[in-house]
Every structure is written in structure tokens, then in C-alpha cells.
């Protein structure tokens, strides 16, 4: 259990937020499932809601920007210079959907897609580093890039963000086309691989996982709140893990630390 106060190294997944048509409905759902409390950032910021644990920022929820936009969680990768990162994204076959733009007093951001269509954000902090909750319930704890063309995605993220790849590890067994990525210090920061049995037509995407105190109780809360289960919780060497969909269609993972402590 710890609190992050220093800026995240460039390339590290540092923040995650949800776009939904019903922000207050989402606030109620995620409060019950994950245990966050929420702070409204106010009308100047579109009443963006900051999910917190003990006053520390963990994730955000805001409204969709246009009618028909699907609800989805967006994973943000840290950058020391968003504008330079935007240039690299274009040079290596990605697409910029929004920004770069300033969030006064907090940071500078953009929304982009990799060459396979996986949407992600980029965050340059100017006061708000991103998630501050680590290794405890409520934390954004892991992320997968699930891509239709894994090799193209790996080249893109290595060229733009400096990702380095390594096998998941012998304790996890054989997992086809899935590897762990790390940044500068070699510490695992997420995974990258294929679609892992997603229904036909599912686009490339990033999947965020959140640690909860009791995975099975959180799965019950998902159903009670109108969500659905995509992958029932299973015990793994890294903890108890499952995947769900909220009532608005956004997919995310739930994680419980292994017996004896954190997965890290």
C-alpha cells in the first residue's frame, strides 16, 4: 500500500478515465463495485468526476463528447512533452483524435489510436500526476493492449513510448502472443497481446484492471448494478482476476491481490 507523489516516467500508464452518457449513474455503479468516493471538478471542467480512495485520485469519469460515442475506459500514457509525442504518433502510423489540449492547472493531453485502432490517451502533468493510489483496493493496477496485429502494435509502442517486451513468466504457463511491457526501470507496466477470445468485431483496445478488496463481492455488485460478467473470476499466480462490462457498455477488469499481499 502506498501513495504516488512523483510524476510518472514517460511511457508509463499513469491515468485512466471513463466516458459515459450518464455520469451520475456511472458514479453510483463504480462506488458500489470498486469503493471509490467522488469529487466533482466543477462546471469549468465539464463536471468531470475524480474517483478517490482516502482523498487520493484513482480514476476519472466524464461525459461522452458526442452523441453515439461508445462508453469506454481510456488508458493514458505519461509524456514529458505531449506535442513531441503527437509528432511521433503520426510518424509511426498512429492517428490523433483530439488535442493536444491544455487542462488548466492539471496537464496537457491528447487522445490517439495506434495503427491497429487501439485508442489511448497521453498525459503530460503540470500539477496532476495521474493516479496516486498504488497496490491497494481502488487502484488502477494493470492494463492490457489487446490488438488485432500484435507485431504492428509492439513496433508502434516501442518507437513512440520506448516499450520493452519480455515473456509473462514461467509461473503463468504458455500464453500465446502475450508479453509484458516495461519502460525505463524494467518494472512491468502492463501487457500486450492479441484479442484473447473477444467476440468477433471487437476492435483493438486497452483494458484497464482495478484492484478491489473482495473480487467476488465486486462481481456481485456488478450484477446488482446492471452490469454483466464477461470472464468469471479465476485464481491466477497474480491474484484473482475477472472481466466485466458496466451498464453503459464499458469493459474493465477486476483484480484481487494474491493471498499474502500485493502482486508486485
C-alpha positions in Angstrom: 0.0 0.0 0.0 1.5 3.4 -1.0 0.7 6.8 -2.4 2.4 8.1 -5.5 3.5 11.8 -5.4 6.2 11.9 -8.0 5.4 12.3 -11.8 5.2 9.0 -13.6 8.1 8.2 -16.0 7.3 8.9 -19.7 5.6 5.9 -21.3 4.1 4.6 -18.1 0.3 4.1 -17.9 -0.5 6.9 -15.4 -4.2 7.6 -15.5 -7.5 6.1 -16.7 -10.9 7.6 -17.2 -14.3 6.6 -18.4 -16.6 8.4 -20.9 -20.3 7.7 -20.4 -23.7 9.2 -21.3 -24.9 9.0 -17.6 -22.1 10.3 -15.4 -24.1 10.1 -12.1 -25.3 6.6 -12.9 -21.7 5.6 -13.5 -20.6 7.2 -10.2 -23.1 5.2 -8.3 -22.1 2.0 -10.1 -18.4 2.3 -9.6 -18.8 3.5 -6.0 -20.5 0.2 -5.3 -18.2 -2.0 -7.4 -14.8 -0.5 -6.6 -15.4 1.6 -3.5 -14.4 5.0 -4.8 -15.8 8.2 -3.5 -16.1 11.1 -5.9 -15.2 14.7 -6.2 -16.9 16.9 -8.8 -14.3 19.1 -10.6 -17.0 21.7 -11.4 -18.6 23.1 -14.5 -15.4 24.6 -15.9 -14.2 21.0 -16.3 -17.4 19.6 -17.5 -18.2 18.3 -14.0 -15.6 15.6 -14.5 -15.7 13.3 -11.5 -12.5 12.2 -9.8 -12.8 8.8 -8.1 -10.7 8.7 -4.9 -9.6 6.5 -2.1 -9.0 8.3 1.1 -8.7 11.6 -0.8 -6.2 10.3 -3.3 -7.0 10.4 -7.1 -7.5 6.9 -8.6 -9.5 7.4 -11.9 -12.0 9.8 -13.6 -15.5 9.7 -15.1 -16.8 12.2 -17.5 -19.5 12.6 -20.2 -19.2 11.4 -23.8 -18.2 14.2 -26.1 -20.6 13.5 -28.9 -23.9 11.6 -29.4 -23.3 7.9 -30.3 -19.8 7.8 -28.9 -19.4 4.4 -27.2 -18.7 4.3 -23.5 -15.2 3.2 -22.8 -12.3 3.4 -20.4 -9.2 5.2 -21.7 -5.7 4.4 -20.5 -3.3 7.4 -20.6 0.4 7.0 -21.1 2.7 9.6 -19.4 4.7 12.0 -21.6 7.3 14.7 -20.8 6.2 16.6 -24.0 2.7 15.8 -25.4 3.4 17.8 -28.6 6.5 15.8 -29.3 4.7 12.6 -28.6 1.9 13.7 -31.0 4.5 14.1 -33.8 5.9 10.6 -33.1 2.4 9.1 -33.1 1.9 10.5 -36.6 5.3 9.4 -37.9 4.7 5.8 -36.8 1.3 5.3 -38.3 -1.0 6.3 -35.4 -3.9 8.8 -35.5 -4.7 11.8 -33.3 -8.4 12.1 -32.4 -8.3 15.0 -30.0 -5.7 17.5 -28.8 -3.1 18.2 -27.8 -5.0 20.4 -25.4 -4.4 22.0 -22.0 -6.3 21.1 -18.9 -5.6 24.3 -16.9 -3.7 23.6 -13.7 -3.5 19.9 -14.3 -1.9 18.9 -17.5 -1.8 18.7 -21.3 -3.3 15.7 -23.1 -4.4 14.1 -26.3 -6.4 11.1 -27.4 -5.0 8.9 -30.2 -5.1 5.5 -31.8 -2.3 3.1 -32.6 -2.0 1.7 -36.2 -4.3 -1.3 -35.2 -7.0 1.0 -34.0 -6.4 0.8 -30.2 -7.4 4.1 -28.6 -5.3 5.5 -25.8 -4.6 8.9 -24.2 -1.3 10.7 -23.5 -0.9 12.8 -20.3 1.8 15.5 -19.6 1.3 16.6 -16.0 1.5 20.2 -14.9 0.1 19.7 -11.5 -1.9 16.5 -11.5 0.4 13.5 -12.0 -2.3 10.9 -12.6 -3.3 8.1 -10.3 -1.9 8.4 -6.8 -3.3 5.1 -5.4 -1.0 2.1 -5.5 -1.1 -1.6 -4.5 -4.4 -1.4 -2.6 -8.1 -1.6 -3.2 -9.3 1.1 -5.6 -6.0 1.3 -7.5 -5.7 1.2 -11.3 -3.4 -1.8 -11.1 -2.8 -3.2 -14.6 -3.6 -2.7 -18.3 -3.6 -4.8 -21.4 -3.2 -3.6 -25.0 -5.4 -6.2 -26.9 -4.6 -5.8 -30.6 -5.6 -7.3 -33.9 -2.0 -7.0 -35.2 0.3 -7.6 -32.2 3.6 -7.1 -34.0 2.5 -3.8 -35.5 1.3 -2.6 -32.1 4.6 -3.7 -30.5 6.6 -1.7 -33.0 4.5 1.4 -32.6 4.6 1.5 -28.8 8.3 0.7 -28.8 9.0 3.5 -31.3 6.7 6.1 -29.6 6.9 5.3 -25.9 10.0 3.1 -25.5 8.2 -0.1 -24.6 10.4 -3.1 -24.0 8.9 -6.6 -24.1 9.5 -9.8 -22.1 7.7 -13.1 -21.6 5.0 -13.2 -18.9 7.0 -15.7 -16.9 7.0 -19.5 -16.4 4.6 -19.3 -13.5 1.9 -18.2 -15.9 2.3 -21.0 -18.3 2.2 -20.6 -22.1 0.1 -17.6 -23.2 0.1 -17.2 -27.0 1.2 -13.8 -28.3 1.1 -12.1 -24.9 4.0 -10.3 -23.4 4.7 -7.9 -20.6 5.9 -4.4 -21.4 8.1 -2.2 -19.3 9.6 1.3 -19.6 12.9 2.7 -18.2 13.3 0.9 -14.9 12.3 -2.6 -16.2 9.3 -2.8 -13.8 6.3 -4.4 -15.6 3.8 -1.7 -16.6 1.2 -3.8 -18.5 0.7 -6.4 -21.1 0.3 -6.5 -24.9 -1.1 -9.3 -27.0 -3.9 -10.5 -29.2 -7.7 -10.3 -28.7 -7.8 -13.2 -26.2 -11.1 -14.6 -27.2 -13.0 -11.3 -27.5 -16.3 -11.5 -29.5 -15.9 -11.1 -33.3 -16.0 -7.5 -34.3 -14.3 -6.3 -31.1 -11.8 -3.5 -32.1 -8.3 -3.3 -30.8 -8.5 -1.7 -27.3 -6.8 -1.2 -24.0 -8.3 -3.0 -21.0 -7.9 -1.4 -17.5 -7.9 -3.5 -14.3 -8.7 -2.3 -10.9 -7.8 -3.9 -7.6 -10.7 -4.5 -5.1 -10.8 -5.8 -1.6 -13.1 -8.8 -2.5 -13.3 -9.7 -6.1 -16.4 -12.0 -5.7 -18.3 -9.3 -3.8 -17.4 -6.8 -6.5 -18.7 -9.2 -9.2 -22.0 -9.4 -7.2 -22.1 -5.6 -7.2 -21.6 -5.5 -11.0 -24.7 -7.7 -11.5 -26.7 -5.7 -8.9 -25.8 -2.5 -10.7 -26.9 -3.7 -14.1 -23.5 -4.8 -15.4 -22.6 -8.1 -16.9 -19.8 -10.7 -16.5 -17.5 -11.4 -19.5 -15.0 -13.6 -17.7 -15.8 -15.0 -14.3 -13.1 -14.5 -11.6 -10.3 -17.0 -11.7 -7.3 -17.6 -9.4 -4.0 -16.9 -11.1 -0.4 -16.6 -9.9 -1.0 -12.8 -10.0 -4.2 -12.8 -8.0 -7.9 -13.4 -8.6 -8.9 -11.8 -11.8 -12.1 -11.4 -14.0 -13.5 -9.1 -16.6 -16.9 -7.3 -16.6 -18.9 -4.8 -18.5 -20.7 -1.9 -16.8 -24.3 -0.9 -17.6 -23.2 1.5 -20.3 -21.1 -1.0 -22.2 -17.6 -0.2 -21.0 -15.3 -3.2 -20.3 -12.8 -3.4 -17.4 -11.1 -6.0 -15.2 -11.3 -6.6 -11.5 -8.3 -7.9 -9.6 -7.8 -9.2 -6.0 -4.2 -9.4 -4.7 -2.8 -12.9 -4.1 -3.0 -14.3 -0.7 -0.2 -12.9 1.4 0.0 -9.5 -0.3 0.3 -7.4 -3.5 1.2 -8.9 -6.8 4.1 -6.5 -7.1 
